[in-house]
Amino acid sequence: MSVGELGCTYAALLLFDDGIPITAEKIATVVKAANISVESYWPSLFAKLFEKRDIEDLILTVGTGGGSAVAVAAAPVGGGGGGGAAPVAEEKKEEIKEDSDEDLGLSLFD
């Protein structure tokens, strides 16, 4: 990651933390006040990113990869709230019951 990217990242986080709307001009102002030289396109790229994506979502999903965010978003649709994990446990219990030989009446020593 370049110095320009890091500078704009920290500037955006600073603006978000203070509740200030994230714009290219404000990112450039913060970076200039920090005496960091960045290419002129970085502030506008970051501003466009934060117009389309919520910075809080990006912070919460950092390091989890793209697939996890989709799985988390899909869980409430299936059963609402925390009900998504319970059916998985029930399915495992049912599979164990299906595998037992007692239900079939079969045994090696009959």
N, CA, C and O atoms as CSV, one atom per row, in Angstrom:
chain,resi,resn,atom,element,x,y,z
A,1,MET,N,N,0.852,-1.168,0.000
A,1,MET,CA,C,0.000,0.000,0.000
A,1,MET,C,C,0.899,1.233,0.000
A,1,MET,O,O,1.862,1.311,0.763
A,2,SER,N,N,0.579,2.180,-0.850
A,2,SER,CA,C,1.405,3.371,-0.977
A,2,SER,C,C,1.083,4.385,0.128
A,2,SER,O,O,0.085,4.265,0.840
A,3,VAL,N,N,1.946,5.367,0.243
A,3,VAL,CA,C,1.749,6.421,1.237
A,3,VAL,C,C,0.451,7.190,0.941
A,3,VAL,O,O,-0.268,7.584,1.860
A,4,GLY,N,N,0.161,7.397,-0.349
A,4,GLY,CA,C,-1.062,8.100,-0.730
A,4,GLY,C,C,-2.314,7.348,-0.307
A,4,GLY,O,O,-3.271,7.946,0.185
A,5,GLU,N,N,-2.303,6.020,-0.505
A,5,GLU,CA,C,-3.446,5.208,-0.095
A,5,GLU,C,C,-3.634,5.244,1.414
A,5,GLU,O,O,-4.749,5.416,1.907
A,6,LEU,N,N,-2.534,5.080,2.145
A,6,LEU,CA,C,-2.622,5.114,3.602
A,6,LEU,C,C,-3.097,6.466,4.109
A,6,LEU,O,O,-3.925,6.541,5.017
A,7,GLY,N,N,-2.574,7.528,3.523
A,7,GLY,CA,C,-2.983,8.867,3.934
A,7,GLY,C,C,-4.474,9.095,3.719
A,7,GLY,O,O,-5.161,9.642,4.581
A,8,CYS,N,N,-4.963,8.671,2.566
A,8,CYS,CA,C,-6.397,8.830,2.278
A,8,CYS,C,C,-7.246,7.924,3.146
A,8,CYS,O,O,-8.349,8.299,3.543
A,9,THR,N,N,-6.744,6.736,3.444
A,9,THR,CA,C,-7.471,5.822,4.331
A,9,THR,C,C,-7.627,6.427,5.716
A,9,THR,O,O,-8.725,6.448,6.272
A,10,TYR,N,N,-6.536,6.916,6.266
A,10,TYR,CA,C,-6.603,7.530,7.595
A,10,TYR,C,C,-7.438,8.797,7.595
A,10,TYR,O,O,-8.151,9.070,8.560
A,11,ALA,N,N,-7.359,9.569,6.527
A,11,ALA,CA,C,-8.169,10.780,6.429
A,11,ALA,C,C,-9.654,10.424,6.408
A,11,ALA,O,O,-10.460,11.075,7.073
A,12,ALA,N,N,-10.014,9.394,5.650
A,12,ALA,CA,C,-11.409,8.967,5.585
A,12,ALA,C,C,-11.887,8.450,6.941
A,12,ALA,O,O,-13.008,8.739,7.359
A,13,LEU,N,N,-11.040,7.690,7.623
A,13,LEU,CA,C,-11.395,7.199,8.958
A,13,LEU,C,C,-11.563,8.347,9.949
A,13,LEU,O,O,-12.459,8.323,10.793
A,14,LEU,N,N,-10.710,9.335,9.842
A,14,LEU,CA,C,-10.800,10.508,10.710
A,14,LEU,C,C,-12.100,11.263,10.472
A,14,LEU,O,O,-12.780,11.649,11.422
A,15,LEU,N,N,-12.442,11.472,9.214
A,15,LEU,CA,C,-13.689,12.160,8.882
A,15,LEU,C,C,-14.903,11.351,9.340
A,15,LEU,O,O,-15.860,11.918,9.868
A,16,PHE,N,N,-14.869,10.040,9.144
A,16,PHE,CA,C,-15.968,9.180,9.569
A,16,PHE,C,C,-16.138,9.226,11.082
A,16,PHE,O,O,-17.257,9.310,11.588
A,17,ASP,N,N,-15.028,9.171,11.794
A,17,ASP,CA,C,-15.069,9.178,13.254
A,17,ASP,C,C,-15.654,10.478,13.797
A,17,ASP,O,O,-16.321,10.476,14.832
A,18,ASP,N,N,-15.407,11.582,13.105
A,18,ASP,CA,C,-15.947,12.873,13.535
A,18,ASP,C,C,-17.348,13.134,12.997
A,18,ASP,O,O,-17.950,14.158,13.319
A,19,GLY,N,N,-17.876,12.218,12.179
A,19,GLY,CA,C,-19.216,12.382,11.636
A,19,GLY,C,C,-19.300,13.386,10.499
A,19,GLY,O,O,-20.375,13.913,10.214
A,20,ILE,N,N,-18.191,13.652,9.857
A,20,ILE,CA,C,-18.131,14.597,8.746
A,20,ILE,C,C,-18.298,13.830,7.443
A,20,ILE,O,O,-17.667,12.787,7.271
A,21,PRO,N,N,-19.119,14.305,6.527
A,21,PRO,CA,C,-19.270,13.614,5.238
A,21,PRO,C,C,-17.923,13.500,4.513
A,21,PRO,O,O,-17.131,14.441,4.494
A,22,ILE,N,N,-17.688,12.336,3.925
A,22,ILE,CA,C,-16.407,12.067,3.278
A,22,ILE,C,C,-16.490,12.503,1.818
A,22,ILE,O,O,-17.200,11.905,1.010
A,23,THR,N,N,-15.748,13.559,1.504
A,23,THR,CA,C,-15.675,14.071,0.134
A,23,THR,C,C,-14.207,14.157,-0.275
A,23,THR,O,O,-13.312,14.114,0.569
A,24,ALA,N,N,-13.974,14.279,-1.571
A,24,ALA,CA,C,-12.603,14.370,-2.075
A,24,ALA,C,C,-11.901,15.611,-1.532
A,24,ALA,O,O,-10.717,15.568,-1.199
A,25,GLU,N,N,-12.639,16.714,-1.447
A,25,GLU,CA,C,-12.032,17.956,-0.952
A,25,GLU,C,C,-11.622,17.830,0.515
A,25,GLU,O,O,-10.559,18.305,0.913
A,26,LYS,N,N,-12.471,17.188,1.309
A,26,LYS,CA,C,-12.151,17.061,2.732
A,26,LYS,C,C,-11.014,16.079,2.964
A,26,LYS,O,O,-10.181,16.284,3.848
A,27,ILE,N,N,-10.978,15.011,2.171
A,27,ILE,CA,C,-9.858,14.077,2.278
A,27,ILE,C,C,-8.561,14.791,1.899
A,27,ILE,O,O,-7.551,14.644,2.587
A,28,ALA,N,N,-8.580,15.554,0.821
A,28,ALA,CA,C,-7.387,16.292,0.380
A,28,ALA,C,C,-6.957,17.304,1.431
A,28,ALA,O,O,-5.762,17.501,1.650
A,29,THR,N,N,-7.919,17.946,2.082
A,29,THR,CA,C,-7.597,18.932,3.119
A,29,THR,C,C,-6.913,18.271,4.309
A,29,THR,O,O,-5.922,18.788,4.825
A,30,VAL,N,N,-7.441,17.127,4.747
A,30,VAL,CA,C,-6.849,16.423,5.893
A,30,VAL,C,C,-5.445,15.922,5.544
A,30,VAL,O,O,-4.525,16.029,6.354
A,31,VAL,N,N,-5.289,15.382,4.348
A,31,VAL,CA,C,-3.986,14.871,3.930
A,31,VAL,C,C,-2.975,16.011,3.835
A,31,VAL,O,O,-1.819,15.858,4.230
A,32,LYS,N,N,-3.411,17.143,3.314
A,32,LYS,CA,C,-2.515,18.309,3.200
A,32,LYS,C,C,-2.147,18.832,4.582
A,32,LYS,O,O,-1.002,19.224,4.809
A,33,ALA,N,N,-3.107,18.842,5.510
A,33,ALA,CA,C,-2.827,19.301,6.872
A,33,ALA,C,C,-1.841,18.371,7.582
A,33,ALA,O,O,-1.091,18.808,8.455
A,34,ALA,N,N,-1.845,17.088,7.206
A,34,ALA,CA,C,-0.912,16.132,7.794
A,34,ALA,C,C,0.444,16.161,7.101
A,34,ALA,O,O,1.345,15.402,7.459
A,35,ASN,N,N,0.590,17.044,6.102
A,35,ASN,CA,C,1.838,17.206,5.361
A,35,ASN,C,C,2.243,15.906,4.653
A,35,ASN,O,O,3.406,15.502,4.665
A,36,ILE,N,N,1.235,15.265,4.036
A,36,ILE,CA,C,1.476,14.054,3.262
A,36,ILE,C,C,1.207,14.381,1.802
A,36,ILE,O,O,0.156,14.924,1.462
A,37,SER,N,N,2.157,14.051,0.946
A,37,SER,CA,C,1.950,14.311,-0.473
A,37,SER,C,C,1.328,13.064,-1.120
A,37,SER,O,O,1.872,11.964,-1.029
A,38,VAL,N,N,0.189,13.260,-1.768
A,38,VAL,CA,C,-0.509,12.165,-2.439
A,38,VAL,C,C,-0.796,12.582,-3.870
A,38,VAL,O,O,-0.885,13.770,-4.179
A,39,GLU,N,N,-0.938,11.593,-4.735
A,39,GLU,CA,C,-1.325,11.878,-6.102
A,39,GLU,C,C,-2.748,12.442,-6.090
A,39,GLU,O,O,-3.547,12.118,-5.212
A,40,SER,N,N,-3.048,13.276,-7.060
A,40,SER,CA,C,-4.318,14.002,-7.039
A,40,SER,C,C,-5.536,13.099,-7.217
A,40,SER,O,O,-6.646,13.511,-6.882
A,41,TYR,N,N,-5.368,11.903,-7.724
A,41,TYR,CA,C,-6.521,11.027,-7.960
A,41,TYR,C,C,-6.956,10.233,-6.723
A,41,TYR,O,O,-8.092,9.763,-6.672
A,42,TRP,N,N,-6.082,10.075,-5.730
A,42,TRP,CA,C,-6.439,9.272,-4.566
A,42,TRP,C,C,-7.638,9.808,-3.791
A,42,TRP,O,O,-8.548,9.032,-3.502
A,43,PRO,N,N,-7.688,11.091,-3.440
A,43,PRO,CA,C,-8.856,11.564,-2.684
A,43,PRO,C,C,-10.177,11.349,-3.415
A,43,PRO,O,O,-11.177,10.996,-2.790
A,44,SER,N,N,-10.192,11.556,-4.724
A,44,SER,CA,C,-11.446,11.370,-5.459
A,44,SER,C,C,-11.825,9.893,-5.538
A,44,SER,O,O,-13.009,9.563,-5.483
A,45,LEU,N,N,-10.850,9.001,-5.667
A,45,LEU,CA,C,-11.143,7.566,-5.675
A,45,LEU,C,C,-11.747,7.117,-4.340
A,45,LEU,O,O,-12.719,6.362,-4.309
A,46,PHE,N,N,-11.160,7.589,-3.251
A,46,PHE,CA,C,-11.685,7.216,-1.941
A,46,PHE,C,C,-13.073,7.806,-1.711
A,46,PHE,O,O,-13.939,7.149,-1.134
A,47,ALA,N,N,-13.282,9.024,-2.154
A,47,ALA,CA,C,-14.597,9.649,-1.996
A,47,ALA,C,C,-15.658,8.880,-2.784
A,47,ALA,O,O,-16.770,8.676,-2.296
A,48,LYS,N,N,-15.315,8.455,-3.996
A,48,LYS,CA,C,-16.269,7.667,-4.798
A,48,LYS,C,C,-16.555,6.323,-4.146
A,48,LYS,O,O,-17.690,5.846,-4.174
A,49,LEU,N,N,-15.540,5.714,-3.563
A,49,LEU,CA,C,-15.729,4.439,-2.869
A,49,LEU,C,C,-16.719,4.591,-1.721
A,49,LEU,O,O,-17.614,3.763,-1.554
A,50,PHE,N,N,-16.559,5.635,-0.941
A,50,PHE,CA,C,-17.413,5.808,0.231
A,50,PHE,C,C,-18.787,6.371,-0.108
A,50,PHE,O,O,-19.670,6.400,0.749
A,51,GLU,N,N,-18.976,6.816,-1.342
A,51,GLU,CA,C,-20.329,7.145,-1.794
A,51,GLU,C,C,-21.127,5.865,-2.021
A,51,GLU,O,O,-22.334,5.828,-1.780
A,52,LYS,N,N,-20.447,4.812,-2.487
A,52,LYS,CA,C,-21.110,3.562,-2.833
A,52,LYS,C,C,-21.125,2.554,-1.685
A,52,LYS,O,O,-22.056,1.756,-1.580
A,53,ARG,N,N,-20.113,2.579,-0.828
A,53,ARG,CA,C,-19.993,1.611,0.256
A,53,ARG,C,C,-19.996,2.338,1.586
A,53,ARG,O,O,-19.448,3.433,1.711
A,54,ASP,N,N,-20.611,1.724,2.570
A,54,ASP,CA,C,-20.630,2.292,3.914
A,54,ASP,C,C,-19.303,1.963,4.591
A,54,ASP,O,O,-18.893,0.803,4.633
A,55,ILE,N,N,-18.644,2.970,5.112
A,55,ILE,CA,C,-17.332,2.761,5.720
A,55,ILE,C,C,-17.442,1.865,6.955
A,55,ILE,O,O,-16.506,1.125,7.260
A,56,GLU,N,N,-18.550,1.918,7.656
A,56,GLU,CA,C,-18.723,1.069,8.836
A,56,GLU,C,C,-18.765,-0.412,8.433
A,56,GLU,O,O,-18.198,-1.256,9.126
A,57,ASP,N,N,-19.424,-0.726,7.331
A,57,ASP,CA,C,-19.441,-2.105,6.841
A,57,ASP,C,C,-18.046,-2.569,6.460
A,57,ASP,O,O,-17.677,-3.713,6.724
A,58,LEU,N,N,-17.277,-1.700,5.848
A,58,LEU,CA,C,-15.912,-2.054,5.477
A,58,LEU,C,C,-15.052,-2.308,6.706
A,58,LEU,O,O,-14.205,-3.202,6.703
A,59,ILE,N,N,-15.268,-1.527,7.750
A,59,ILE,CA,C,-14.494,-1.711,8.977
A,59,ILE,C,C,-14.868,-3.030,9.643
A,59,ILE,O,O,-13.994,-3.755,10.119
A,60,LEU,N,N,-16.147,-3.342,9.679
A,60,LEU,CA,C,-16.601,-4.553,10.355
A,60,LEU,C,C,-16.221,-5.821,9.615
A,60,LEU,O,O,-16.078,-6.871,10.240
A,61,THR,N,N,-16.053,-5.752,8.299
A,61,THR,CA,C,-15.737,-6.947,7.524
A,61,THR,C,C,-14.279,-7.023,7.105
A,61,THR,O,O,-13.938,-7.835,6.244
A,62,VAL,N,N,-13.417,-6.215,7.678
A,62,VAL,CA,C,-12.013,-6.233,7.307
A,62,VAL,C,C,-11.394,-7.568,7.709
A,62,VAL,O,O,-11.590,-8.040,8.829
A,63,GLY,N,N,-10.659,-8.159,6.805
A,63,GLY,CA,C,-9.982,-9.407,7.081
A,63,GLY,C,C,-10.851,-10.643,6.980
A,63,GLY,O,O,-10.351,-11.756,7.143
A,64,THR,N,N,-12.125,-10.483,6.717
A,64,THR,CA,C,-12.996,-11.647,6.635
A,64,THR,C,C,-13.146,-12.144,5.219
A,64,THR,O,O,-13.643,-13.251,5.012
A,65,GLY,N,N,-12.749,-11.394,4.271
A,65,GLY,CA,C,-12.904,-11.798,2.877
A,65,GLY,C,C,-14.295,-11.492,2.368
A,65,GLY,O,O,-15.198,-11.193,3.149
A,66,GLY,N,N,-14.465,-11.567,1.081
A,66,GLY,CA,C,-15.751,-11.232,0.477
A,66,GLY,C,C,-16.838,-12.249,0.746
A,66,GLY,O,O,-18.001,-11.867,0.877
A,67,GLY,N,N,-16.506,-13.545,0.837
A,67,GLY,CA,C,-17.511,-14.578,1.012
A,67,GLY,C,C,-18.228,-14.502,2.338
A,67,GLY,O,O,-19.420,-14.802,2.405
A,68,SER,N,N,-17.543,-14.113,3.394
A,68,SER,CA,C,-18.167,-14.071,4.706
A,68,SER,C,C,-19.230,-12.998,4.795
A,68,SER,O,O,-20.263,-13.199,5.434
A,69,ALA,N,N,-18.992,-11.871,4.168
A,69,ALA,CA,C,-19.984,-10.800,4.221
A,69,ALA,C,C,-21.270,-11.226,3.542
A,69,ALA,O,O,-22.356,-10.861,3.992
A,70,VAL,N,N,-21.168,-11.981,2.482
A,70,VAL,CA,C,-22.353,-12.468,1.783
A,70,VAL,C,C,-23.086,-13.477,2.647
A,70,VAL,O,O,-24.315,-13.457,2.711
A,71,ALA,N,N,-22.352,-14.358,3.314
A,71,ALA,CA,C,-22.981,-15.371,4.157
A,71,ALA,C,C,-23.704,-14.730,5.333
A,71,ALA,O,O,-24.785,-15.181,5.712
A,72,VAL,N,N,-23.126,-13.691,5.911
A,72,VAL,CA,C,-23.765,-13.009,7.026
A,72,VAL,C,C,-25.025,-12.308,6.558
A,72,VAL,O,O,-26.034,-12.308,7.263
A,73,ALA,N,N,-24.981,-11.714,5.386
A,73,ALA,CA,C,-26.158,-11.025,4.871
A,73,ALA,C,C,-27.259,-12.014,4.510
A,73,ALA,O,O,-28.439,-11.677,4.605
A,74,ALA,N,N,-26.903,-13.214,4.102
A,74,ALA,CA,C,-27.904,-14.193,3.713
A,74,ALA,C,C,-28.541,-14.890,4.908
A,74,ALA,O,O,-29.648,-15.415,4.783
A,75,ALA,N,N,-27.886,-14.913,6.048
A,75,ALA,CA,C,-28.417,-15.623,7.211
A,75,ALA,C,C,-29.747,-15.066,7.700
A,75,ALA,O,O,-30.647,-15.864,7.965
A,76,PRO,N,N,-29.941,-13.743,7.842
A,76,PRO,CA,C,-31.219,-13.255,8.330
A,76,PRO,C,C,-32.379,-13.558,7.379
A,76,PRO,O,O,-33.521,-13.667,7.827
A,77,VAL,N,N,-32.116,-13.694,6.105
A,77,VAL,CA,C,-33.180,-13.962,5.146
A,77,VAL,C,C,-33.765,-15.355,5.376
A,77,VAL,O,O,-34.969,-15.557,5.215
A,78,GLY,N,N,-32.919,-16.313,5.750
A,78,GLY,CA,C,-33.354,-17.692,5.908
A,78,GLY,C,C,-34.319,-17.903,7.047
A,78,GLY,O,O,-35.321,-18.593,6.862
A,79,GLY,N,N,-34.075,-17.350,8.208
A,79,GLY,CA,C,-34.945,-17.629,9.331
A,79,GLY,C,C,-35.119,-16.447,10.258
A,79,GLY,O,O,-35.861,-16.535,11.236
A,80,GLY,N,N,-34.468,-15.369,9.980
A,80,GLY,CA,C,-34.583,-14.188,10.821
A,80,GLY,C,C,-33.794,-14.346,12.104
A,80,GLY,O,O,-33.863,-15.381,12.767
A,81,GLY,N,N,-33.051,-13.322,12.446
A,81,GLY,CA,C,-32.315,-13.315,13.698
A,81,GLY,C,C,-31.247,-14.387,13.750
A,81,GLY,O,O,-30.469,-14.550,12.810
A,82,GLY,N,N,-31.213,-15.123,14.861
A,82,GLY,CA,C,-30.191,-16.135,15.057
A,82,GLY,C,C,-30.672,-17.532,14.721
A,82,GLY,O,O,-30.007,-18.497,15.099
A,83,GLY,N,N,-31.780,-17.690,14.039
A,83,GLY,CA,C,-32.327,-18.994,13.745
A,83,GLY,C,C,-31.556,-19.765,12.694
A,83,GLY,O,O,-31.844,-20.942,12.477
A,84,GLY,N,N,-30.589,-19.152,12.034
A,84,GLY,CA,C,-29.875,-19.818,10.969
A,84,GLY,C,C,-28.991,-20.962,11.448
A,84,GLY,O,O,-28.813,-21.931,10.710
A,85,ALA,N,N,-28.429,-20.889,12.657
A,85,ALA,CA,C,-27.517,-21.914,13.135
A,85,ALA,C,C,-28.256,-23.127,13.700
A,85,ALA,O,O,-27.727,-24.237,13.637
A,86,ALA,N,N,-29.427,-22.959,14.235
A,86,ALA,CA,C,-30.152,-24.059,14.863
A,86,ALA,C,C,-30.518,-25.171,13.884
A,86,ALA,O,O,-30.330,-26.335,14.238
A,87,PRO,N,N,-31.022,-24.904,12.691
A,87,PRO,CA,C,-31.360,-25.998,11.785
A,87,PRO,C,C,-30.162,-26.843,11.390
A,87,PRO,O,O,-30.314,-28.037,11.129
A,88,VAL,N,N,-28.974,-26.254,11.339
A,88,VAL,CA,C,-27.788,-27.017,10.993
A,88,VAL,C,C,-27.530,-28.071,12.057
A,88,VAL,O,O,-27.210,-29.214,11.731
A,89,ALA,N,N,-27.665,-27.703,13.325
A,89,ALA,CA,C,-27.455,-28.651,14.406
A,89,ALA,C,C,-28.518,-29.747,14.372
A,89,ALA,O,O,-28.205,-30.910,14.628
A,90,GLU,N,N,-29.748,-29.404,14.066
A,90,GLU,CA,C,-30.814,-30.384,13.986
A,90,GLU,C,C,-30.577,-31.361,12.844
A,90,GLU,O,O,-30.859,-32.552,12.980
A,91,GLU,N,N,-30.068,-30.876,11.732
A,91,GLU,CA,C,-29.790,-31.749,10.598
A,91,GLU,C,C,-28.719,-32.765,10.953
A,91,GLU,O,O,-28.808,-33.925,10.552
A,92,LYS,N,N,-27.716,-32.345,11.697
A,92,LYS,CA,C,-26.667,-33.274,12.098
A,92,LYS,C,C,-27.237,-34.357,13.001
A,92,LYS,O,O,-26.870,-35.523,12.859
A,93,LYS,N,N,-28.124,-34.005,13.924
A,93,LYS,CA,C,-28.742,-34.987,14.808
A,93,LYS,C,C,-29.576,-35.968,14.005
A,93,LYS,O,O,-29.564,-37.164,14.293
A,94,GLU,N,N,-30.298,-35.491,13.009
A,94,GLU,CA,C,-31.114,-36.360,12.178
A,94,GLU,C,C,-30.260,-37.334,11.382
A,94,GLU,O,O,-30.638,-38.492,11.202
A,95,GLU,N,N,-29.126,-36.877,10.912
A,95,GLU,CA,C,-28.234,-37.747,10.163
A,95,GLU,C,C,-27.709,-38.867,11.041
A,95,GLU,O,O,-27.569,-40.001,10.582
A,96,ILE,N,N,-27.419,-38.567,12.284
A,96,ILE,CA,C,-26.936,-39.587,13.204
A,96,ILE,C,C,-28.020,-40.645,13.419
A,96,ILE,O,O,-27.718,-41.837,13.461
A,97,LYS,N,N,-29.259,-40.228,13.555
A,97,LYS,CA,C,-30.360,-41.156,13.740
A,97,LYS,C,C,-30.539,-42.033,12.507
A,97,LYS,O,O,-30.847,-43.217,12.644
A,98,GLU,N,N,-30.358,-41.498,11.334
A,98,GLU,CA,C,-30.518,-42.258,10.098
A,98,GLU,C,C,-29.422,-43.314,9.940
A,98,GLU,O,O,-29.656,-44.356,9.328
A,99,ASP,N,N,-28.242,-43.059,10.479
A,99,ASP,CA,C,-27.125,-43.971,10.317
A,99,ASP,C,C,-27.162,-45.142,11.300
A,99,ASP,O,O,-26.451,-46.123,11.086
A,100,SER,N,N,-27.943,-45.080,12.340
A,100,SER,CA,C,-27.934,-46.141,13.341
A,100,SER,C,C,-28.617,-47.393,12.802
A,100,SER,O,O,-29.609,-47.294,12.079
A,101,ASP,N,N,-28.094,-48.578,13.150
A,101,ASP,CA,C,-28.634,-49.861,12.701
A,101,ASP,C,C,-29.810,-50.324,13.548
A,101,ASP,O,O,-30.544,-51.222,13.135
A,102,GLU,N,N,-30.004,-49.740,14.713
A,102,GLU,CA,C,-31.091,-50.144,15.598
A,102,GLU,C,C,-32.452,-49.915,14.948
A,102,GLU,O,O,-33.365,-50.718,15.141
A,103,ASP,N,N,-32.604,-48.863,14.201
A,103,ASP,CA,C,-33.873,-48.560,13.558
A,103,ASP,C,C,-34.248,-49.611,12.510
A,103,ASP,O,O,-35.432,-49.843,12.265
A,104,LEU,N,N,-33.262,-50.240,11.900
A,104,LEU,CA,C,-33.513,-51.200,10.849
A,104,LEU,C,C,-33.701,-52.631,11.370
A,104,LEU,O,O,-34.160,-53.506,10.635
A,105,GLY,N,N,-33.351,-52.862,12.620
A,105,GLY,CA,C,-33.473,-54.205,13.177
A,105,GLY,C,C,-32.361,-55.123,12.736
A,105,GLY,O,O,-32.485,-56.337,12.897
A,106,LEU,N,N,-31.293,-54.610,12.196
A,106,LEU,CA,C,-30.177,-55.409,11.730
A,106,LEU,C,C,-29.076,-55.414,12.771
A,106,LEU,O,O,-28.758,-54.390,13.375
A,107,SER,N,N,-28.500,-56.592,12.966
A,107,SER,CA,C,-27.383,-56.698,13.892
A,107,SER,C,C,-26.524,-57.863,13.456
A,107,SER,O,O,-27.030,-58.784,12.813
A,108,LEU,N,N,-25.282,-57.858,13.772
A,108,LEU,CA,C,-24.378,-58.939,13.419
A,108,LEU,C,C,-24.631,-60.188,14.279
A,108,LEU,O,O,-24.318,-61.304,13.865
A,109,PHE,N,N,-25.199,-59.990,15.477
A,109,PHE,CA,C,-25.348,-61.111,16.406
A,109,PHE,C,C,-26.772,-61.564,16.557
A,109,PHE,O,O,-27.085,-62.162,17.587
A,110,ASP,N,N,-27.671,-61.329,15.611
A,110,ASP,CA,C,-29.064,-61.792,15.677
A,110,ASP,C,C,-29.195,-63.194,15.192
A,110,ASP,O,O,-30.297,-63.742,15.179
